[in-house]
Amino acid sequence: MSTHAPAALSPAQAAGFAALAVANITRAYPNAPAHLIASPDELVPPRTYHPAFYGAYDWHSSVHMHWLLVRLLRRGLLTGPERAEAVRALDAHLTAPHLRTEAEYLRAHPSFERPYGWAWLLALAAECTALAGDGPREPGTRPDGGPAGRTPDTEPDGQPRNEGSDGQPQDAELVRHARGWARALGPAVDAVAELLLAWLPKATYPVRHGTHANSAFALSLVLDTAERAGRPELVEPVAAQIRAWYLPDHGAAARWEPSGQDFLSPLLSEADALRRVLPGPEFATWLTAFWPELTAVAQQSADTGTTDGGGLLPPPRISDAADPQIGHLFGLCLSRAAALRSLAGALPAGDPRGRTLAAAADANLRAGLPAVASGDFTTDHWLATFATLAVDGGTAAR
């Protein structure tokens, strides 16, 4: 495999991202509820239906900004007031009563946030479990899955557990908080799993556009996080659906992108989904047929000795950063950077496509990162999550 690892987040970046997340998940308005109002009785504040995820403009942004806080805590990047504020906000929102209400709403509205918000909910649960240092949660169990008689914050020998699942030191207090969040999320995770398994057999065709409903991006998040979130039974049907939808595809071209309000690349989202379900050599072969333009550009760059990626997927021109739809293109830069780097890392060492992909990733990251903290709510309420995907290496809770 090639090595094209992302640069680590700096403590200063992490503190800024955490401040944005806390400010947004606790900000109730403006709000864009995705609730179909069936009667005047349903004209209620969004927090009535969504006591955990009422902020950050819309439900999915609130969910993934919670994920962002937990990821930064697990990485050990938050200290002092920033850490205290993050934990306080998570404690206030990720409670058992709040998450039971969220789970009831999901079951009562089975197409709500399908599949993008569902996937982020699984990612949040997986990140909480990883911070707690626990194995995958069995449905209906406490998040550590341990036997009765063992307290959730101790090892079998009775000593305090103080490492996250990635081996990073975690103090016992933070571990206890994380276990509480993971436990509270259990009913909502179970609801998402049931809804997803009911939906997949009906999903004859994927959604291929570059916004929230994109099937490849959401199912990729599910593959990254389902097992850690305690729903390993999701992995095989999701992988099978990805193979059925996308394996026959060929002849894609980057010149068809972007559309005017993309924050995801349909081409890269699809390729990054297949990366997760195909063995390395098989994926490299599939990518040749799927994206022949990449092979041609990479070979030309190798022949000429250029290192700029041959102009592949250049950052988009963003004519109005304050426009909430045009501003999606900043997120496109960041999601591209994450996917391009992942694809580069999946190719064999020495494959010239890896260098081309990595160069394109760097160019898009440089274009998107400065927009994360613009002071404009239209991007501030969500963009830091995608910057973290680009810089910190995706949603898999490693």
Phi, psi and chi 1 to 4 in degrees:
 res  aa     phi    psi   chi1   chi2   chi3   chi4
   1 MET       -  146.0  -63.7  -70.1 -178.8      -
   2 SER   -72.6  159.1  -57.9      -      -      -
   3 THR  -116.8  105.8   55.6      -      -      -
   4 HIS  -132.7   64.1  -62.1  -77.8      -      -
   5 ALA   -75.0  143.5      -      -      -      -
   6 PRO   -72.0  153.7   25.9  -33.0      -      -
   7 ALA   -69.2  149.0      -      -      -      -
   8 ALA   -75.8  151.3      -      -      -      -
   9 LEU   -65.2  140.9  -80.0  171.3      -      -
  10 SER   -85.0  156.8   71.0      -      -      -
  11 PRO   -56.5  -36.3  -27.4   36.3      -      -
  12 ALA   -66.4  -43.2      -      -      -      -
  13 GLN   -61.1  -45.0  -75.5  175.3  -45.0      -
  14 ALA   -61.4  -42.5      -      -      -      -
  15 ALA   -62.7  -40.2      -      -      -      -
  16 GLY   -66.0  -42.3      -      -      -      -
  17 PHE   -64.0  -41.5  -70.8    2.4      -      -
  18 ALA   -64.4  -40.3      -      -      -      -
  19 ALA   -62.1  -41.4      -      -      -      -
  20 LEU   -62.3  -44.3  -78.0  172.3      -      -
  21 ALA   -63.8  -47.6      -      -      -      -
  22 VAL   -61.7  -45.2  169.9      -      -      -
  23 ALA   -60.2  -37.0      -      -      -      -
  24 ASN   -84.2  -38.3  -79.8  -74.1      -      -
  25 ILE   -72.0  -16.9   65.6  173.2      -      -
  26 THR  -100.8    6.1   57.7      -      -      -
  27 ARG  -101.8  111.4  179.5  175.5  178.2  173.1
  28 ALA   -78.1  -26.9      -      -      -      -
  29 TYR  -137.9  149.3  -61.0   98.6      -      -
  30 PRO   -65.6  156.6   26.2  -34.1      -      -
  31 ASN  -140.7  136.6 -165.6  -69.6      -      -
  32 ALA  -116.5   79.6      -      -      -      -
  33 PRO   -68.6  142.7   25.4  -32.7      -      -
  34 ALA  -103.2   39.7      -      -      -      -
  35 HIS  -101.7  126.4  177.5   77.0      -      -
  36 LEU   -80.1  115.1  177.6   63.4      -      -
  37 ILE   -81.9  116.2  -61.8  171.6      -      -
  38 ALA   -97.2  -14.5      -      -      -      -
  39 SER  -162.7  163.3   75.0      -      -      -
  40 PRO   -59.8  -24.4  -23.7   33.6      -      -
  41 ASP   -64.8  -18.8  -65.3  -20.6      -      -
  42 GLU   -91.4    4.7  -63.3 -175.8    6.9      -
  43 LEU   -82.2   77.8  -70.1  167.9      -      -
  44 VAL  -127.3  160.4  -62.1      -      -      -
  45 PRO   -59.4  145.4  -22.2   33.0      -      -
  46 PRO   -52.6  -31.6  -26.8   35.0      -      -
  47 ARG   -64.8  -20.2 -164.2  165.0 -174.7  167.1
  48 THR   -63.4  -45.3  -56.1      -      -      -
  49 TYR   -82.9  -28.3  -64.4  123.9      -      -
  50 HIS  -130.6   71.7  -56.4  -60.4      -      -
  51 PRO   -68.0  -21.5   22.7  -32.6      -      -
  52 ALA   -90.0  -42.3      -      -      -      -
  53 PHE  -120.1   55.4  -54.3  122.3      -      -
  54 TYR   -91.0  -16.1   62.4   86.6      -      -
  55 GLY   -99.7 -168.3      -      -      -      -
  56 ALA    60.4   30.8      -      -      -      -
  57 TYR    80.4  -46.6 -173.7   69.4      -      -
  58 ASP  -147.4  164.9   47.3   33.2      -      -
  59 TRP   -61.7  -47.3 -166.1   85.9      -      -
  60 HIS   -65.3  -36.9   51.6  -99.2      -      -
  61 SER   -65.7  -38.9  -62.3      -      -      -
  62 SER   -62.1  -44.5 -177.7      -      -      -
  63 VAL   -60.7  -47.9  173.2      -      -      -
  64 HIS   -76.8  -21.4   71.5   59.8      -      -
  65 MET   -73.6  -29.0  -69.7  -65.7 -103.1      -
  66 HIS   -64.4  -44.6  -77.6   77.3      -      -
  67 TRP   -54.6  -43.1  170.7   88.0      -      -
  68 LEU   -58.6  -45.0  171.4   60.4      -      -
  69 LEU   -61.4  -44.0  -72.7  174.3      -      -
  70 VAL   -66.2  -40.4 -178.9      -      -      -
  71 ARG   -59.6  -44.9  167.2   59.7   66.5   91.4
  72 LEU   -65.8  -37.0  -63.1  176.2      -      -
  73 LEU   -64.6  -43.1  -72.7  167.5      -      -
  74 ARG   -65.8  -33.8 -175.7  165.9   70.0   86.0
  75 ARG   -74.1   -6.8  -68.9  -65.0 -166.2 -133.1
  76 GLY    71.6   25.7      -      -      -      -
  77 LEU   -94.1   -7.0  -68.0  167.9      -      -
  78 LEU  -111.3  131.8  -58.8 -177.9      -      -
  79 THR  -135.5  166.3   58.1      -      -      -
  80 GLY    57.0 -137.5      -      -      -      -
  81 PRO   -60.9  -35.9  -21.4   31.4      -      -
  82 GLU   -63.0  -42.8  -69.0   84.9    7.6      -
  83 ARG   -65.9  -44.8 -178.2  175.2  122.0  147.1
  84 ALA   -61.1  -41.6      -      -      -      -
  85 GLU   -65.3  -40.7  -75.7  -65.9  -41.9      -
  86 ALA   -63.2  -47.7      -      -      -      -
  87 VAL   -63.9  -40.6  170.4      -      -      -
  88 ARG   -61.3  -44.6 -172.6  157.1   38.9 -114.2
  89 ALA   -65.7  -43.2      -      -      -      -
  90 LEU   -65.3  -41.2  -68.0  163.7      -      -
  91 ASP   -60.9  -38.6  -84.5  -14.2      -      -
  92 ALA   -69.8  -32.3      -      -      -      -
  93 HIS   -96.9  -40.9  -69.8  177.8      -      -
  94 LEU   -91.4   66.0  -57.6 -176.4      -      -
  95 THR  -108.0  158.8   69.9      -      -      -
  96 ALA   -60.0  -46.2      -      -      -      -
  97 PRO   -62.3  -42.4  -23.7   34.6      -      -
  98 HIS   -61.2  -44.7  -70.5   -9.6      -      -
  99 LEU   -75.3  -26.8  -88.7  -58.6      -      -
 100 ARG   -64.2  -41.4  -79.2 -163.7  -61.3  -90.8
 101 THR   -62.3  -43.2  -60.7      -      -      -
 102 GLU   -61.7  -41.9  -62.2  -77.9    1.2      -
 103 ALA   -64.6  -41.6      -      -      -      -
 104 GLU   -62.3  -39.7  -69.6  165.5    2.5      -
 105 TYR   -64.8  -43.4 -173.0   91.8      -      -
 106 LEU   -59.0  -45.6  -71.8  165.7      -      -
 107 ARG   -66.2  -34.6  -73.9 -165.6  169.4   94.1
 108 ALA   -76.4  -17.4      -      -      -      -
 109 HIS  -131.7   75.6  -57.5   83.3      -      -
 110 PRO   -67.2  -11.9   19.7  -30.9      -      -
 111 SER  -102.6    0.2   62.5      -      -      -
 112 PHE   -63.2  125.2  175.2   73.7      -      -
 113 GLU    58.8   30.6  -69.6  -74.4   -5.8      -
 114 ARG   -89.0  129.2 -178.6 -178.1   73.6 -166.6
 115 PRO  -101.3   -3.0   36.4  -34.3      -      -
 116 TYR   -62.5  -52.1 -177.9   75.8      -      -
 117 GLY   -65.2  -36.8      -      -      -      -
 118 TRP   -56.2  -47.5  -64.3   -6.0      -      -
 119 ALA   -62.5  -40.4      -      -      -      -
 120 TRP   -67.8  -32.1  -84.2  116.1      -      -
 121 LEU   -63.5  -43.5 -166.7  -74.2      -      -
 122 LEU   -62.0  -40.3  -67.8  175.6      -      -
 123 ALA   -63.4  -40.3      -      -      -      -
 124 LEU   -62.5  -46.1  170.7   59.5      -      -
 125 ALA   -62.5  -42.0      -      -      -      -
 126 ALA   -62.6  -39.9      -      -      -      -
 127 GLU   -67.5  -38.8 -162.0   64.0   36.0      -
 128 CYS   -63.0  -42.8  -70.5      -      -      -
 129 THR   -65.4  -38.3  -56.6      -      -      -
 130 ALA   -65.1  -42.0      -      -      -      -
 131 LEU   -62.7  -36.6  174.0   58.5      -      -
 132 ALA   -71.8  -12.0      -      -      -      -
 133 GLY    78.7   19.7      -      -      -      -
 134 ASP   -99.2  161.3  -62.5  -34.3      -      -
 135 GLY   -77.3  178.7      -      -      -      -
 136 PRO   -56.6  140.4  -24.0   34.0      -      -
 137 ARG   -79.3  130.3 -177.7 -175.0   66.5   84.8
 138 GLU   -77.4  137.4  -68.0  -63.2  -34.3      -
 139 PRO   -53.1  130.5  -24.5   33.5      -      -
 140 GLY    82.3    4.8      -      -      -      -
 141 THR  -108.8  170.7   67.0      -      -      -
 142 ARG   -66.0  153.9   -9.5  177.9  -88.7 -109.5
 143 PRO   -64.7  -22.2   20.2  -31.2      -      -
 144 ASP   -83.8  -12.0   66.4   -9.4      -      -
 145 GLY    65.8   11.0      -      -      -      -
 146 GLY   -79.2  166.1      -      -      -      -
 147 PRO   -73.1  158.7   27.3  -34.0      -      -
 148 ALA   -59.5  143.8      -      -      -      -
 149 GLY    98.3  -15.3      -      -      -      -
 150 ARG  -100.7  126.4  177.3 -177.8  148.6 -156.0
 151 THR   -72.8  149.3   58.4      -      -      -
 152 PRO   -65.3  -15.1  -20.5   31.5      -      -
 153 ASP  -112.2   26.5   57.0  -20.2      -      -
 154 THR  -130.7  158.6   60.1      -      -      -
 155 GLU   -80.5  170.2  -63.9  -73.2    4.1      -
 156 PRO   -56.1  -26.2  -29.0   36.6      -      -
 157 ASP   -86.3    6.0   62.9    0.8      -      -
 158 GLY    88.2   -3.1      -      -      -      -
 159 GLN   -82.8  148.5  -64.6  -57.4  -51.7      -
 160 PRO   -61.9  136.4  -21.5   32.2      -      -
 161 ARG   -83.4  134.7  175.5  179.4  -68.7 -166.1
 162 ASN  -140.7   28.5   61.1   -1.1      -      -
 163 GLU  -129.8  143.9  -76.1 -170.8  -11.1      -
 164 GLY   -76.1  174.6      -      -      -      -
 165 SER   -65.2  -19.2   66.7      -      -      -
 166 ASP   -92.7    8.4   56.3   -1.0      -      -
 167 GLY    84.5   -0.2      -      -      -      -
 168 GLN   -77.4  140.5  -63.3 -167.6   39.2      -
 169 PRO   -61.4  135.6  -20.2   31.8      -      -
 170 GLN  -133.8  138.4  -53.9  -70.0   -5.5      -
 171 ASP   -78.2  157.3   63.9   70.2      -      -
 172 ALA   -62.0  -34.5      -      -      -      -
 173 GLU   -64.2  -45.4  179.1 -174.5    5.0      -
 174 LEU   -65.6  -37.3 -173.1   55.9      -      -
 175 VAL   -61.6  -41.8  166.1      -      -      -
 176 ARG   -63.0  -42.4  -77.0 -166.3  -66.5  -88.1
 177 HIS   -59.1  -48.0  -75.6  -74.3      -      -
 178 ALA   -62.4  -38.3      -      -      -      -
 179 ARG   -64.6  -37.9  -71.7 -157.8  167.1  119.6
 180 GLY   -63.6  -42.0      -      -      -      -
 181 TRP   -64.5  -44.5  -53.7  -29.1      -      -
 182 ALA   -62.8  -41.5      -      -      -      -
 183 ARG   -63.6  -43.8 -176.4 -177.1  -58.5  111.3
 184 ALA   -63.9  -34.6      -      -      -      -
 185 LEU   -73.0  -14.5  -79.6  159.0      -      -
 186 GLY   -50.7  -50.9      -      -      -      -
 187 PRO   -61.4  -37.5  -25.2   35.6      -      -
 188 ALA   -69.5  -38.1      -      -      -      -
 189 VAL   -61.5  -44.0  167.5      -      -      -
 190 ASP   -63.2  -38.9  -65.4  -17.3      -      -
 191 ALA   -62.9  -44.9      -      -      -      -
 192 VAL   -61.7  -43.2  163.2      -      -      -
 193 ALA   -61.4  -43.8      -      -      -      -
 194 GLU   -64.2  -42.8  -67.7  163.3   17.1      -
 195 LEU   -65.2  -41.2  -68.4  166.7      -      -
 196 LEU   -64.7  -44.0 -175.6   61.1      -      -
 197 LEU   -67.5  -30.0  -70.8  173.1      -      -
 198 ALA   -75.0  -30.6      -      -      -      -
 199 TRP   -81.8  -38.4  168.2   67.3      -      -
 200 LEU   -54.1  -45.1  -77.6  174.4      -      -
 201 PRO   -64.2  -20.5  -20.7   32.9      -      -
 202 LYS   -91.6  -12.2  -59.6 -176.6  -69.7 -175.0
 203 ALA   -84.5   80.5      -      -      -      -
 204 THR   -63.7  -38.6  -53.0      -      -      -
 205 TYR  -126.3  147.8  -52.4  106.1      -      -
 206 PRO   -78.1  155.9   30.9  -35.3      -      -
 207 VAL   -91.2  125.6  175.7      -      -      -
 208 ARG  -110.2   -1.4  -63.7  177.6 -178.0  -89.4
 209 HIS   -78.1  175.0   61.0   60.8      -      -
 210 GLY   -98.6   30.1      -      -      -      -
 211 THR  -124.9 -157.6   55.0      -      -      -
 212 HIS   -57.6  -35.7  -54.4   85.8      -      -
 213 ALA   -78.3   -0.3      -      -      -      -
 214 ASN   -53.9  121.3 -177.7  -79.9      -      -
 215 SER   -70.5  -41.2  -57.5      -      -      -
 216 ALA   -64.4  -44.1      -      -      -      -
 217 PHE   -62.9  -48.6 -178.9   81.9      -      -
 218 ALA   -63.5  -45.0      -      -      -      -
 219 LEU   -68.2  -27.0  -66.6 -167.2      -      -
 220 SER   -64.0  -42.5  -67.3      -      -      -
 221 LEU   -61.4  -40.1  -63.9 -167.2      -      -
 222 VAL   -60.7  -46.1  173.6      -      -      -
 223 LEU   -60.1  -37.7  -73.7 -177.9      -      -
 224 ASP   -67.7  -28.0  -74.7  -10.6      -      -
 225 THR  -126.8  -12.5   61.4      -      -      -
 226 ALA   -61.0  -44.7      -      -      -      -
 227 GLU   -63.9  -47.4 -175.6  170.9   -2.7      -
 228 ARG   -63.5  -31.7  176.1   68.9   66.2 -177.5
 229 ALA   -77.4   -2.4      -      -      -      -
 230 GLY    93.5   13.4      -      -      -      -
 231 ARG  -127.4   64.2  -57.7  -52.3  -56.6 -129.3
 232 PRO   -64.1  -19.7   24.5  -34.9      -      -
 233 GLU   -67.2  -11.0   73.7  -85.2   18.8      -
 234 LEU   -78.0  -23.3  -62.3  177.5      -      -
 235 VAL   -63.8  -50.8  172.2      -      -      -
 236 GLU   -67.8  -46.4 -177.2   46.2   44.5      -
 237 PRO   -63.2  -34.4   13.8  -24.8      -      -
 238 VAL   -68.4  -44.8  166.8      -      -      -
 239 ALA   -61.2  -40.6      -      -      -      -
 240 ALA   -64.6  -38.6      -      -      -      -
 241 GLN   -66.4  -40.7 -167.5   80.2  -49.8      -
 242 ILE   -60.5  -45.3  -72.9  172.0      -      -
 243 ARG   -63.3  -42.5  -72.1 -169.9  -70.4  -93.5
 244 ALA   -65.5  -40.9      -      -      -      -
 245 TRP   -71.3  -42.7  -82.5  -18.9      -      -
 246 TYR  -112.7  -21.3  -58.4  121.7      -      -
 247 LEU   -57.0  -36.6  -93.4  176.7      -      -
 248 PRO   -73.8  -10.0  -17.3   31.6      -      -
 249 ASP   -69.4  146.5  -72.7   -4.2      -      -
 250 HIS  -158.4  158.4   58.9  -81.3      -      -
 251 GLY    77.2   25.7      -      -      -      -
 252 ALA   -70.0  157.1      -      -      -      -
 253 ALA  -142.8  130.4      -      -      -      -
 254 ALA   -65.5  -23.2      -      -      -      -
 255 ARG   -66.8  -13.7   64.4 -177.7  178.4  -83.0
 256 TRP   -77.4   -9.0  -61.7  -18.5      -      -
 257 GLU  -115.4  158.0  -60.0 -176.8   13.7      -
 258 PRO   -94.7  168.1   35.5  -36.2      -      -
 259 SER   -83.5  169.1  -66.2      -      -      -
 260 GLY   -69.5  -17.9      -      -      -      -
 261 GLN  -133.7   28.6   56.9 -169.4   40.5      -
 262 ASP   -67.9  139.7  -75.4   -6.4      -      -
 263 PHE  -118.8    1.1   68.0   89.3      -      -
 264 LEU  -128.6  149.4  -59.3  169.1      -      -
 265 SER   -93.0  117.0  161.2      -      -      -
 266 PRO   -56.1  -41.4  -28.4   36.9      -      -
 267 LEU   -63.3  -51.1 -176.7  158.3      -      -
 268 LEU   -69.6  -36.6  -65.7  177.7      -      -
 269 SER   -61.1  -41.8  -65.2      -      -      -
 270 GLU   -65.4  -47.5  175.7  173.2  -17.5      -
 271 ALA   -62.9  -38.2      -      -      -      -
 272 ASP   -70.6  -28.9 -149.7   21.8      -      -
 273 ALA   -68.0  -46.3      -      -      -      -
 274 LEU   -63.3  -33.8  -98.1  -64.0      -      -
 275 ARG   -54.2  -34.6  171.3 -173.4   65.5   81.4
 276 ARG   -76.8  -18.0  -69.7  165.4  163.1   89.2
 277 VAL  -119.0   -5.1  -58.8      -      -      -
 278 LEU  -111.3  142.8  -65.4  179.9      -      -
 279 PRO   -59.2  152.5  -18.6   30.0      -      -
 280 GLY   -49.2  -54.9      -      -      -      -
 281 PRO   -61.8  -38.0  -23.6   34.6      -      -
 282 GLU   -67.2  -38.2 -172.3  176.2  -17.3      -
 283 PHE   -65.1  -43.3  171.9   71.2      -      -
 284 ALA   -59.6  -38.8      -      -      -      -
 285 THR   -69.1  -44.9  -59.9      -      -      -
 286 TRP   -58.9  -41.5  174.6   86.4      -      -
 287 LEU   -63.0  -33.1 -171.8   63.2      -      -
 288 THR   -61.1  -44.8  -59.9      -      -      -
 289 ALA   -75.0  -36.5      -      -      -      -
 290 PHE   -69.9  -40.2  172.6   67.1      -      -
 291 TRP  -132.0   69.0 -166.0    4.9      -      -
 292 PRO   -62.5  -28.4   19.1  -31.1      -      -
 293 GLU   -58.0  -37.8  175.8 -171.2   20.6      -
 294 LEU   -61.7  -44.7  169.4   62.0      -      -
 295 THR   -61.2  -42.6  -58.1      -      -      -
 296 ALA   -65.3  -44.5      -      -      -      -
 297 VAL   -65.8  -42.5  170.2      -      -      -
 298 ALA   -64.0  -40.4      -      -      -      -
 299 GLN   -67.2  -39.9 -171.0   58.0   57.0      -
 300 GLN   -63.4  -41.6 -177.3  179.4   21.7      -
 301 SER   -63.3  -40.3  -64.7      -      -      -
 302 ALA   -65.3  -39.6      -      -      -      -
 303 ASP   -68.0  -35.7  -68.1  -16.0      -      -
 304 THR   -94.7  -10.0   60.0      -      -      -
 305 GLY    77.0   15.9      -      -      -      -
 306 THR   -80.8  152.8   57.7      -      -      -
 307 THR  -125.2   14.5   58.6      -      -      -
 308 ASP   -95.1   10.4   62.1   -3.7      -      -
 309 GLY    79.6    6.9      -      -      -      -
 310 GLY    65.1   22.5      -      -      -      -
 311 GLY    72.7   18.1      -      -      -      -
 312 LEU   -72.0  130.3 -172.9   75.1      -      -
 313 LEU    45.3   60.3  -72.7  172.5      -      -
 314 PRO   -64.2  152.5   26.3  -35.4      -      -
 315 PRO   -56.1  140.7  -25.1   34.7      -      -
 316 PRO   -71.2  157.5   27.9  -36.0      -      -
 317 ARG   -85.0  127.6 -175.8  175.1   67.5   86.5
 318 ILE  -111.7  104.9  -59.6  166.8      -      -
 319 SER   -78.3  -25.4   60.3      -      -      -
 320 ASP  -148.0   97.4 -176.0   -4.5      -      -
 321 ALA   -64.8  -24.6      -      -      -      -
 322 ALA   -85.3  -10.8      -      -      -      -
 323 ASP   -74.8  125.0 -176.5  -71.2      -      -
 324 PRO   -64.9  -23.3   20.5  -31.2      -      -
 325 GLN   -90.6  -46.6  -59.8  -57.7  -37.7      -
 326 ILE   -61.5  -35.0  -64.5  173.0      -      -
 327 GLY   -64.0  -16.8      -      -      -      -
 328 HIS   -54.9  -27.4  -87.5  176.2      -      -
 329 LEU   -65.2  -24.0  -65.5  169.1      -      -
 330 PHE   -63.0  -42.7  -73.7  119.1      -      -
 331 GLY   -64.3  -33.8      -      -      -      -
 332 LEU   -58.8  -44.3  176.4   64.7      -      -
 333 CYS   -55.2  -44.2  -66.5      -      -      -
 334 LEU   -75.3  -41.2  -63.3  169.7      -      -
 335 SER   -67.7  -35.3   68.0      -      -      -
 336 ARG   -59.4  -47.7  -83.4 -180.0  175.0  178.4
 337 ALA   -56.9  -43.5      -      -      -      -
 338 ALA   -64.2  -46.7      -      -      -      -
 339 ALA   -68.8  -43.2      -      -      -      -
 340 LEU   -59.6  -42.2  -73.3  160.7      -      -
 341 ARG   -68.2  -38.6 -168.1  169.1  -83.7  120.0
 342 SER   -64.6  -41.5  -66.1      -      -      -
 343 LEU   -64.1  -42.0  -64.6  174.9      -      -
 344 ALA   -59.4  -41.3      -      -      -      -
 345 GLY   -69.3  -18.6      -      -      -      -
 346 ALA   -86.2  -11.1      -      -      -      -
 347 LEU   -88.0  156.3  -65.9  173.2      -      -
 348 PRO   -62.1  148.6  -19.3   31.0      -      -
 349 ALA   -56.1  135.4      -      -      -      -
 350 GLY    89.4   -9.4      -      -      -      -
 351 ASP   -67.1  120.2 -171.4  -40.6      -      -
 352 PRO   -62.7  -20.3   20.1  -31.3      -      -
 353 ARG   -64.4  -30.5  -67.0  176.7  -65.4  179.5
 354 GLY   -60.3  -44.1      -      -      -      -
 355 ARG   -65.9  -39.3  -68.2 -170.4  -64.0  -85.9
 356 THR   -64.0  -44.8  -62.1      -      -      -
 357 LEU   -64.4  -41.9  -67.9  166.3      -      -
 358 ALA   -65.2  -38.0      -      -      -      -
 359 ALA   -64.7  -41.2      -      -      -      -
 360 ALA   -65.9  -37.5      -      -      -      -
 361 ALA   -60.3  -46.6      -      -      -      -
 362 ASP   -61.3  -42.0  -68.8  -16.6      -      -
 363 ALA   -64.4  -41.7      -      -      -      -
 364 ASN   -71.3  -36.5  -83.2  -84.7      -      -
 365 LEU   -63.4  -44.0 -177.4   62.0      -      -
 366 ARG   -60.9  -34.5  -72.8 -166.9  -60.2  -90.0
 367 ALA   -75.5  -34.4      -      -      -      -
 368 GLY   -91.4  -31.2      -      -      -      -
 369 LEU   -62.4  -39.9 -155.0   53.8      -      -
 370 PRO   -64.0  -17.2  -23.5   35.1      -      -
 371 ALA   -84.8   -5.1      -      -      -      -
 372 VAL   -62.2  -43.2  171.6      -      -      -
 373 ALA  -117.0   69.0      -      -      -      -
 374 SER   -84.2  -16.7   66.5      -      -      -
 375 GLY    87.3   -1.0      -      -      -      -
 376 ASP  -103.6  122.7 -170.9  -38.5      -      -
 377 PHE   -59.4  -28.3 -179.2   70.0      -      -
 378 THR   -61.7  -28.6   57.0      -      -      -
 379 THR  -109.4  -30.8   50.5      -      -      -
 380 ASP   -61.7  -25.6  -77.2    1.0      -      -
 381 HIS   -78.5   -3.1   80.1  -87.1      -      -
 382 TRP  -150.1  -22.6   67.7  -78.1      -      -
 383 LEU   -69.6  -28.5 -152.4   53.6      -      -
 384 ALA   -61.8  -31.7      -      -      -      -
 385 THR   -61.0  -44.6  -64.4      -      -      -
 386 PHE   -73.4  -28.5  -78.9   78.8      -      -
 387 ALA   -63.9  -38.7      -      -      -      -
 388 THR   -68.2  -38.7  -58.9      -      -      -
 389 LEU   -57.8  -40.1  -65.8 -178.7      -      -
 390 ALA   -73.4  -37.6      -      -      -      -
 391 VAL   -94.8  -30.9  177.2      -      -      -
 392 ASP  -104.7    0.6 -165.2   50.1      -      -
 393 GLY    94.5   29.5      -      -      -      -
 394 GLY    90.3 -173.8      -      -      -      -
 395 THR   -90.5  -16.3   51.4      -      -      -
 396 ALA   -57.5  128.4      -      -      -      -
 397 ALA   -83.5   74.2      -      -      -      -
 398 ARG   -79.3      -  -65.9  177.6  -58.3  -80.1
